[in-house]
Amino acid sequence: MSDPNDLAAFLEEGWQYLRHGVADSRAPARYPTFATISPRGLPEARTVALRHAGQVAGVVEVHTDIATPKVAALGSNPHAALHVWVPRSNLQIRLTTHVTIQTGDAVQAAWDKVPAASRVSYGTVPDPGTPISEVYAYDKPVRRDRFAVLYCVITHIDLVHLGARHRRAEFLRSDAWKGQWLAP
């Protein structure tokens, strides 16, 4: 562990876990919880796959089918939170984001990287969340037109390390990620 008083090192540790989540499908940060507010004003959380973590731009990306309830939620309120728990390090990473839904030609490069076997995740019929008559009364055709990238611009990072002495800090885009220690 780096100097426990070094805010910049603590932030870098959080970003290392996020980058590792993109690179390694077994890493804890690969599947964060993604939370939105539904059009009815209710909280909704689900697991997503982290596809990009860009520290310089302060963004993370996930992929989705545009027919999912999370896209409808983001259409009503473009803010989302992501939560990652890294058990071996006892580290909680919370990100508050402003999300832009990208589709069409803007996401072609991302679509090209989606393995053929995974492309069935985009185009479920009937739409995800629709009631069905029996457990397997749906189909999974590949629908490139239903593929979207959720471009999540991070506005706030909250890191909590649980140890003999807990540490907590927040980092804000608005102050260039300078950081501030918080009581855990």
C-alpha positions as CSV (number, residue, x, y, z in Angstrom):
1,M,0.0,0.0,0.0
2,S,1.2,3.5,-0.8
3,D,1.4,6.3,1.8
4,P,-2.0,6.3,3.4
5,N,-2.0,10.2,3.5
6,D,-1.4,10.6,-0.2
7,L,-4.7,11.6,-1.9
8,A,-3.3,11.3,-5.4
9,A,-2.0,7.8,-4.8
10,F,-5.4,6.8,-3.3
11,L,-7.1,8.1,-6.5
12,E,-4.6,6.3,-8.7
13,E,-5.3,3.1,-6.8
14,G,-9.0,3.4,-7.6
15,W,-8.3,4.0,-11.3
16,Q,-6.0,1.0,-11.4
17,Y,-8.8,-1.2,-10.3
18,L,-11.2,0.3,-12.9
19,R,-8.6,-0.2,-15.7
20,H,-8.0,-3.7,-14.5
21,G,-11.8,-4.3,-14.7
22,V,-11.8,-3.4,-18.4
23,A,-8.8,-5.6,-19.1
24,D,-9.7,-8.7,-17.1
25,S,-13.1,-10.3,-17.0
26,R,-12.3,-11.9,-13.6
27,A,-11.5,-8.6,-12.0
28,P,-14.0,-7.2,-9.4
29,A,-14.4,-3.9,-11.3
30,R,-15.4,-5.7,-14.5
31,Y,-19.0,-6.0,-13.3
32,P,-20.0,-2.8,-11.3
33,T,-23.5,-2.1,-10.1
34,F,-25.1,0.6,-12.3
35,A,-27.8,2.6,-10.6
36,T,-30.3,5.0,-12.2
37,I,-33.6,6.7,-11.2
38,S,-36.6,5.3,-13.1
39,P,-39.1,7.6,-14.9
40,R,-41.4,7.1,-11.9
41,G,-38.7,8.4,-9.6
42,L,-37.7,5.0,-8.1
43,P,-34.1,3.8,-7.7
44,E,-33.0,0.9,-10.0
45,A,-29.7,-1.0,-9.9
46,R,-28.3,-3.7,-12.1
47,T,-25.0,-5.3,-13.0
48,V,-23.2,-4.1,-16.1
49,A,-19.9,-4.9,-17.8
50,L,-17.3,-2.2,-17.7
51,R,-15.9,-1.7,-21.2
52,H,-13.7,1.4,-20.9
53,A,-12.1,3.4,-18.1
54,G,-10.4,6.6,-19.2
55,Q,-8.7,8.5,-16.4
56,V,-7.5,11.5,-18.4
57,A,-11.0,12.2,-19.7
58,G,-12.6,11.0,-16.4
59,V,-15.0,8.6,-18.1
60,V,-16.2,5.0,-18.0
61,E,-18.3,3.2,-20.6
62,V,-20.7,0.4,-20.6
63,H,-22.7,-1.2,-23.5
64,T,-26.4,-1.8,-23.5
65,D,-29.5,-2.6,-25.6
66,I,-31.3,0.7,-26.2
67,A,-34.6,-1.0,-25.4
68,T,-33.6,-1.7,-21.8
69,P,-35.3,0.1,-18.8
70,K,-32.0,1.8,-17.9
71,V,-32.0,3.7,-21.2
72,A,-35.5,4.9,-20.5
73,A,-34.4,5.9,-17.0
74,L,-31.4,7.8,-18.4
75,G,-33.7,9.5,-20.9
76,S,-35.6,11.0,-17.9
77,N,-32.6,11.7,-15.8
78,P,-29.1,11.4,-17.4
79,H,-27.3,10.7,-14.1
80,A,-26.1,7.3,-12.9
81,A,-24.0,5.9,-10.1
82,L,-21.6,3.0,-10.4
83,H,-20.5,0.9,-7.4
84,V,-17.5,-1.5,-7.3
85,W,-16.4,-3.6,-4.3
86,V,-12.8,-4.9,-4.4
87,P,-12.8,-7.6,-1.7
88,R,-9.1,-8.4,-1.5
89,S,-8.3,-4.8,-1.0
90,N,-11.3,-3.9,1.1
91,L,-11.9,-1.0,-1.3
92,Q,-15.3,0.5,-2.3
93,I,-15.3,2.7,-5.4
94,R,-18.4,4.9,-6.0
95,L,-18.7,7.0,-9.2
96,T,-21.4,9.6,-9.9
97,T,-21.8,10.3,-13.6
98,H,-23.6,12.2,-16.2
99,V,-24.5,9.8,-19.1
100,T,-24.7,10.3,-22.8
101,I,-26.4,7.6,-24.8
102,Q,-24.4,7.0,-28.0
103,T,-25.9,5.0,-30.9
104,G,-25.6,4.7,-34.7
105,D,-22.4,5.4,-36.5
106,A,-20.8,6.9,-33.4
107,V,-20.6,3.4,-31.8
108,Q,-19.4,1.4,-34.9
109,A,-15.9,1.0,-33.5
110,A,-17.2,-0.4,-30.2
111,W,-19.6,-2.7,-32.0
112,D,-16.8,-4.1,-34.1
113,K,-15.1,-5.2,-30.9
114,V,-18.1,-7.1,-29.5
115,P,-17.5,-10.8,-29.9
116,A,-20.1,-12.6,-32.2
117,A,-21.4,-14.7,-29.3
118,S,-22.0,-11.5,-27.2
119,R,-23.9,-9.7,-29.9
120,V,-27.1,-11.5,-29.0
121,S,-27.3,-9.3,-26.0
122,Y,-28.5,-6.5,-28.2
123,G,-32.0,-7.1,-29.7
124,T,-34.0,-9.3,-27.4
125,V,-37.6,-9.8,-28.6
126,P,-39.8,-8.9,-26.9
127,D,-38.0,-5.9,-25.4
128,P,-36.1,-6.5,-22.1
129,G,-38.5,-6.2,-19.1
130,T,-41.6,-7.1,-21.1
131,P,-43.9,-9.8,-19.5
132,I,-43.7,-13.2,-21.2
133,S,-46.0,-16.2,-21.1
134,E,-43.3,-18.7,-20.0
135,V,-39.6,-18.7,-19.0
136,Y,-38.1,-19.0,-22.5
137,A,-40.7,-17.1,-24.5
138,Y,-38.2,-14.7,-26.1
139,D,-35.7,-14.7,-28.9
140,K,-32.2,-13.1,-29.0
141,P,-31.6,-12.0,-32.6
142,V,-28.5,-9.8,-33.3
143,R,-29.7,-6.2,-33.8
144,R,-26.8,-3.8,-34.4
145,D,-29.4,-0.9,-34.4
146,R,-30.2,-1.7,-30.8
147,F,-26.5,-1.4,-29.6
148,A,-25.6,1.6,-27.5
149,V,-22.7,2.9,-25.6
150,L,-23.4,4.6,-22.3
151,Y,-20.6,7.3,-22.1
152,C,-20.4,8.1,-18.4
153,V,-18.6,11.4,-17.6
154,I,-17.6,11.1,-13.9
155,T,-18.4,14.1,-11.8
156,H,-17.6,12.6,-8.3
157,I,-15.5,9.7,-7.1
158,D,-15.8,8.4,-3.5
159,L,-13.2,5.9,-2.3
160,V,-13.5,4.0,1.0
161,H,-10.8,1.7,2.2
162,L,-11.8,-0.6,5.1
163,G,-8.8,-1.5,7.3
164,A,-7.5,-1.2,10.8
165,R,-8.1,2.5,10.3
166,H,-10.7,3.2,7.6
167,R,-9.8,5.9,4.9
168,R,-12.3,7.8,2.8
169,A,-11.8,10.5,0.2
170,E,-13.9,12.2,-2.4
171,F,-12.6,13.6,-5.7
172,L,-14.5,16.1,-7.8
173,R,-14.2,16.9,-11.5
174,S,-15.1,20.5,-10.6
175,D,-11.8,20.9,-8.7
176,A,-9.6,18.9,-11.1
177,W,-9.7,15.8,-8.9
178,K,-7.7,17.5,-6.1
179,G,-9.4,15.3,-3.5
180,Q,-10.6,15.8,0.1
181,W,-10.4,13.4,3.0
182,L,-13.7,12.5,4.6
183,A,-14.7,10.8,7.8
184,P,-15.3,7.2,6.9
